[in-house]
Amino acid sequence: MRTRLGRSGLVALMLVAATACASSDGAAPAGASIASAVTSRASETSPAAQTGPASAAAAAPAPTAARTRISGCNTDGAAYEVCFSSPGTHGGSDPAVVHHFIEIFNSAGAGDSLRIAMFRWDIPATTKAIVAAQKRGAHVEIVADADMTTKPAGRSVISQIESGDPMPGNVVVCNGSCLPWAGSGPAPPSQNVNHLKFLLADIGGKKSVITSSSNFEGRQYSQVNSLTRVYDDSFYTFGMQYFQRLRAQSWSVGGVTWSDKQRSYAGPPSAMVYPRHGDLVLDTLKSVHCAKGMKTVDILVAVIQRYDIRAQIGRLWNEGCKMRIVTTRDLIENWLQSPFRLPGGQRVDINNNVVRTIIAHDKVYAIHAKIHGKERYVVVTGTSNTTCGGLLYNDEMMLRLDGKWAFKTFVAHVTDAFKHSHQSRESAIPVQAHCH
């Protein structure tokens, strides 16, 4: 097991309390349940690992019914599978997203491979499932943030996966982000981490890339989360090249050094990996303009702290976009809905009723508008909060999914979260810093 020395001298760049990219603690908000379009409901207790591979999970599932499952998984029957958790409709706890990771682990056996990069890991069932996959003959590699070594389940999976293969180096632990920073130091508070929830699965010859907002920690069950699985060999190759750089803890592998340009995948789906200069979220929002019949901008992001993103959100509000914004912190909600001015001097005052908060760890932008002058449906999702750390200091991945199916599926997820959200219960407005 390899480790890297951490970086010192962290200085606060953001003054909002608890700016860690990790999720907020707290009870789910009270509220009436809504009817759930769930075909099969996941257990509300910690999911138990099944035994034996399930070959049916290796192939892309058949398309789901027209109505989106707001707890569980949906697929277009071709390239994408999207899973959601809905604590609000499940008594405050829904393990659906973590459970699907376990289902993927359970489907792997001899000749298959699982390569995972994870920030936090404290769920024993996920440890049991991935260790069982290795025992069945699957090749398993893990790139872990040092946070994993602070939890019994994390320490257990590290030791068992390392000892379960005679070849050393199956696990790499990064003390801080695995890859060199793109920002000038020091990193913002609680940033400089391997913040990924990222899995490369090659099962039965079917390759897929899975990225999620959910860590493997029990408190995620009470938080709104999502998972996106992409079946595409070329994208898998790109993900593998990124994973190799995470393992090497260097942007240079095999004599090839990735600049910011190489950290971007043209798609489909479009993707960027971080740390880097330039951002898929910002690039997308800058190209969006609302027009008659195409003016939906739904945002469900745990933490939004960047001025450049706030300015684009404000511009779109002033253009007449129909918006819903859900964050996980009262202070962030207050900051987004408080009046401010755009760089050009225009005043923005987003209606307080469209900016709300819930216990969420998600990162979703679902947009139907003119993008680069054409009507388009897009979803931007992945692992990164909209923070300076998520852009310049953390290991992250963000995807942009095109098409009406992805848009409608994620809009159903945002709608569910918005119905269970509430207005901020605090009056303070934080002071935010610009990224450097």
Buried (B, 14 or more C-beta within 10 A) or exposed (E): BEBBEEBEEBEEBBEBEEBBBBBBEEEBBEEEEBEBBBEEBBEBEBBEBBEEBBEEBBEBBEEBEEEBBBBBBBBBEEBBBBBBBBBBBBEBBBBBBBBBBBBBBBBBBEEBBBBBBBBBBBBBBBBBBBBBBBEBEBBBBBBBBBBBBEBEBBBBBBEBBBEEBEEEEBBBBBBBBBBEBBBEBBBBBBBBBBBBBBBBBBBBEBBBBBBBBBBBBBBBBBBBBBBBBBBBEEBBBBBBBBBBBBBBBBBEBEEEEBEBEBBBBEBBBBBBBBBBEBBBBBBBBBBBBBEEEBBBBBBBBBBBBBBBBBBBBBBBBBBEBBBBBBBBBBBBBBBBBBEBEBEEEEEBEBEBEBBBBBBBBBBBBBBBBBBEEEEBBBBBBBBBBBBBBBBBBBBBBBBBBBBEBBBBBBBBBBBBBBBBBEEBEEEEBBEBBEBE
